[in-house]
């Protein structure tokens, strides 16, 4: 049943990649070219 753990790991890695992409998409407006990350 090693394949079960392997596919769960692959799916978890893909989910983390999607979540990171969504997070960067929503927070890309917080990054300015001259000052870096804006503090709210």
C-alpha positions as CSV (number, residue, x, y, z in Angstrom):
1,X,0.0,0.0,0.0
2,X,3.0,2.3,-0.5
3,X,1.2,3.8,-3.5
4,X,-1.6,5.1,-1.3
5,X,0.9,7.1,0.8
6,X,2.7,8.2,-2.4
7,X,-0.5,9.5,-4.2
8,X,-1.6,11.3,-1.0
9,X,1.8,13.0,-0.8
10,X,1.6,14.0,-4.5
11,X,-1.9,15.4,-4.0
12,X,-0.9,17.3,-0.9
13,X,2.1,18.8,-2.7
14,X,-0.2,19.9,-5.6
15,X,-2.7,21.4,-3.2
16,X,0.0,23.4,-1.5
17,X,1.2,24.7,-4.9
18,X,-2.3,25.8,-5.8
19,X,-2.8,27.5,-2.4
20,X,0.5,29.3,-2.8
21,X,-0.4,30.5,-6.3
22,X,-3.8,31.7,-5.0
23,X,-2.1,33.5,-2.1
24,X,0.4,35.2,-4.3
25,X,-2.4,36.2,-6.7
26,X,-4.4,37.9,-4.0
27,X,-1.3,39.6,-2.4
28,X,0.5,40.7,-5.5
29,X,-1.0,44.2,-5.1
30,X,0.8,44.5,-1.7
31,X,4.2,44.4,-3.4
32,X,5.4,47.7,-4.8
33,X,8.5,47.9,-7.1
34,X,10.2,50.7,-5.1
35,X,9.5,49.8,-1.5
36,X,9.1,46.1,-1.5
37,X,6.3,44.8,0.7
38,X,3.9,47.4,2.0
39,X,2.9,47.4,5.6
40,X,-0.7,48.0,6.4
